[in-house]
Each structure stands twice: as structure tokens, then as C-alpha cells.
Amino acid sequence: MPRERIKLNETLVIFYSDEDQRWIAHGLRTDQIGDGDSVIAALEDGIRAIDAVLSVAHDDPTVAVLREAPADIQARARNSTSLPREIYEIAHRRARGDWPDEVPVDVTPKSSASFKTEISDEARC
């Protein structure tokens, strides 16, 4: 009998790491991390990381999906600006392979402020 797909509501905080010289997308409930050279690339990588843990947990129910991010990441999220939903949608489509390579998207914030976005997803098994 097939198991139900795992559903998840998650918040990702996206910020620039001076130390890594990369944008980071960090899940508050899953503690999954993505990175990239842009906001969209980091968010795309974060979505893929969450997909991966959901897929593994779907096949192995002993895998814990939820693990709170560290306190400093939680605090950063409280002081973050909400990312426009359209940017999340582009990153989500890119993570799923539904965005044409011929249409590049560059989102460069004016500062290294941090952003957050809500995602609701389920394992793609």
C-alpha cells in the first residue's frame, strides 16, 4: 500500500553571507540549506534540498523532516522583508525544470537585506 505524500509548510529566509560570498536560503522548520550566486539561485537550491529530504522521508518513515533552524537564523527571519511571491514562483519553476533556460532572470537586491518566503510543498515521489 503506497504511503501518503508528505505535505509541508515551510518558511525560507534568504540572506547574503559575507563569509561564504553567496546567497543562502535556510528553512526554518527543516533546517535545510540552499545557496547560490543570486537570490533566485539560492531559493531554487533550497527548494531542491527540501524536495530531497521529503523524498527520503517518504521512502523511510524513520527520517525526521522537521528540525528547527538555529536561533540566529530564526531571529534573522523575524527581521526579514517578505520576498515578492513572483520571485518564489520563478525559483520554484526553475527547481522543477519548468522554466526555460532561454529566459534568464536576474534579481539583484539594492542591499544585502534578508528576505523570507513561505512555501507549501509535498514530496515528488
C-alpha positions as CSV (number, residue, x, y, z in Angstrom):
1,M,0.0,0.0,0.0
2,P,1.5,3.3,-1.0
3,R,2.1,5.9,1.7
4,E,0.6,9.3,1.6
5,R,2.7,12.1,0.2
6,I,4.4,14.3,2.8
7,K,3.0,17.8,3.0
8,L,5.0,20.7,4.4
9,N,4.5,24.3,5.1
10,E,7.9,26.0,5.5
11,T,9.5,29.4,5.6
12,L,12.8,30.1,3.9
13,V,14.9,33.0,4.9
14,I,17.3,34.2,2.2
15,F,20.3,36.3,3.0
16,Y,23.8,37.2,1.7
17,S,26.6,35.5,3.6
18,D,29.7,37.7,3.5
19,E,31.7,34.8,4.9
20,D,30.7,32.5,2.0
21,Q,30.2,35.2,-0.6
22,R,27.0,33.5,-1.6
23,W,23.2,33.9,-1.1
24,I,21.8,31.4,1.4
25,A,18.3,30.1,1.7
26,H,17.7,28.5,5.1
27,G,14.5,26.6,6.0
28,L,13.2,27.5,9.5
29,R,11.3,24.2,10.1
30,T,13.5,21.8,8.2
31,D,16.9,23.3,8.7
32,Q,17.6,22.6,5.1
33,I,20.0,25.0,3.3
34,G,20.5,26.1,-0.3
35,D,23.0,28.5,-1.8
36,G,23.6,30.3,-5.0
37,D,25.1,33.4,-6.6
38,S,21.7,35.1,-6.6
39,V,18.6,35.2,-4.5
40,I,16.7,33.1,-7.1
41,A,19.6,30.5,-7.3
42,A,19.8,30.1,-3.5
43,L,16.0,29.8,-3.3
44,E,16.0,27.3,-6.1
45,D,18.7,25.2,-4.4
46,G,16.8,25.4,-1.0
47,I,13.6,24.1,-2.7
48,R,15.6,21.2,-4.1
49,A,17.1,20.5,-0.7
50,I,13.6,20.3,0.9
51,D,12.4,18.1,-2.0
52,A,15.3,15.7,-1.3
53,V,14.6,15.4,2.4
54,L,10.9,14.9,1.7
55,S,11.6,12.3,-0.9
56,V,13.9,10.4,1.5
57,A,11.4,10.7,4.3
58,H,8.6,9.4,2.0
59,D,10.6,6.2,1.4
60,D,11.9,5.9,5.0
61,P,9.4,7.0,7.7
62,T,12.2,7.0,10.3
63,V,13.7,10.1,8.7
64,A,12.7,13.2,10.6
65,V,11.7,16.1,8.3
66,L,11.3,18.7,10.9
67,R,14.3,20.2,12.7
68,E,14.2,23.8,13.8
69,A,16.9,26.1,12.3
70,P,19.4,27.7,14.8
71,A,18.3,30.7,16.9
72,D,20.3,33.2,14.8
73,I,18.5,32.1,11.6
74,Q,15.1,32.3,13.4
75,A,16.0,35.9,14.6
76,R,17.1,36.9,11.1
77,A,13.7,35.7,9.7
78,R,11.9,37.9,12.2
79,N,13.7,41.0,10.7
80,S,13.4,40.0,7.1
81,T,11.4,41.5,4.3
82,S,8.8,39.3,2.6
83,L,10.0,38.3,-0.8
84,P,7.6,39.0,-3.7
85,R,5.6,35.9,-4.5
86,E,6.6,36.2,-8.1
87,I,10.3,35.6,-7.3
88,Y,9.4,32.4,-5.3
89,E,7.3,31.2,-8.3
90,I,10.2,31.6,-10.7
91,A,12.6,29.8,-8.3
92,H,10.0,27.0,-7.8
93,R,9.6,26.6,-11.6
94,R,13.3,26.6,-12.1
95,A,13.8,23.9,-9.3
96,R,11.2,21.8,-11.1
97,G,12.7,22.2,-14.5
98,D,9.6,24.2,-15.7
99,W,11.5,27.4,-16.5
100,P,13.1,27.8,-20.0
101,D,16.9,28.3,-19.9
102,E,16.4,30.8,-22.7
103,V,14.7,33.2,-20.3
104,P,17.3,34.3,-17.7
105,V,16.1,36.0,-14.6
106,D,18.3,38.3,-12.6
107,V,17.1,39.6,-9.2
108,T,19.7,41.7,-7.6
109,P,18.6,43.5,-4.4
110,K,19.9,47.0,-3.7
111,S,21.4,45.9,-0.5
112,S,22.3,42.7,1.3
113,A,19.0,42.7,3.3
114,S,17.4,39.4,4.2
115,F,14.1,38.2,2.8
116,K,11.7,35.4,3.6
117,T,9.1,33.5,1.7
118,E,6.5,30.8,2.6
119,I,6.4,27.6,0.7
120,S,3.9,24.8,0.8
121,D,5.1,21.7,-0.9
122,E,5.0,17.9,-1.0
123,A,7.4,15.2,-1.9
124,R,7.7,14.5,-5.6
125,C,7.9,10.7,-5.5
